[in-house]
Amino acid sequence: MTLLFYVTRVVGLRVLAVCLCLLILGIGVDLIKTAPELLEFGGGQAVAKYAIFRVPAMLATTLPIATLIGALLAMLSLGQNSELAIIRAAGVSTQRLLLWLTPLALILGGLHYLSVDRGIIWSNNALGATFGKIADVDVPEIGRVIAVRDGNRILYGKLASLDGVELAPFVSFALDSDGNITQRTSAVTADYADGVWTLDTVERLTVGDAEGQPIKLPQYALKSALTPELVLDLASKAKAVDSRHAAAVLAKQAIATRGKAYYAMQISRSYAAWVIPFVMLLIGMLGSYKLPRSMEGLGAAGLGFVIGIFYIGTDGLFTSLGQLGIVPVEFAAYTPSFSFALIAIIALRQWES
């Protein structure tokens, strides 16, 4: 086995072990509250299915922490066994060690991207569809109001079926270029099929009409970007969208239910997810300065842990600021990673000197 694969295996196995421990701990704490209801709902099979559905969303939170702790533990172990001293004596620098760990960082980055961009949404959808409010997920309910702007219209209705294909009642407000209402079209029911909402028992009133009398129609076909999937998202007040949906909204191919900054941040955040594990490995390299029977290196590892936790908190804060449009999206998405990578590099150089 080459030295490169040995170091990668040591770090990778510890990251995996820590990640599994954190996942088990997180799911265990979650089950303390929900287990009685799950057992009543479907017995042990329901508990197992619930735990599996929770994993992708929980992985988005635990993987960065696991990468940090796993890297620190791996470096401390290599130092304690004098393996790092031998590696350095062979002329391998810290920069070269980081280069060796790049493939592992890419694998972890891809896994983190999938969990952040797709895993959270998949978990929420699966939990909501299977367990409803037992999973503490806001699920669609009959009668839930939905309202959304679709181009030059405002669409309003109440959910009448749990598959999102029927709204009752339904109202569409047409807007002019200044955002003023020019026409109201109301219907007793609206049913979706093949990209068209069929409105039944329709009344249409044009603002400013001299007669002021609504026009009554038995049916009316309304083409809209509002789909049953989006109806269910609005009815369940879902908070997360993936980068594909965000890109469609920004390209005006899908209806926006939040501000433009939110969707732009979702796209940038998915790119930034690739970088976070590499930054954690870089911070974890501070644990490589523990020499046998030396407490000085433990101080470096402790400093690395503090920097890593502070990095996670800062990244979350900047993400929220970017989604609200308080700071530019690109600044919010990438500043924490580049800043803390620089801090880790400076700290590494200090310990090296």
Buried (B, 14 or more C-beta within 10 A) or exposed (E): EEBBEBBBEBBBEBBEBBBEEBBEEBBEEBBEEBBEBBEEBBEEEBBEBBBEBBBBBBBBBBBBBBBBBBBBBBBBBBBBEEBBEEBEEEEBEBEEBBEBBEEBBEBBBEBBBBBBBBBBBBBBBBBBBBBBEBBEBBBBEEEBEBEBBBEEBBBBBBBBBBEBBBBBBBBBBBBEEEEEEEBBBBBEBBBBEEEEBBBBBBBBBBEEEEEEEBEEBEEBEBEBBBBBEBBBBBBBEBEBBBBBBBBBBBEEEBBBBBEEBBBBBBBBBBBBBBBBBBBBBBBBBBBBBBBEEEEEBBBBBEBBBEBBBBBBEBBEEBBEBBBEBEBBBBEBBBBBBEBBBEBBBEBBEEBEE
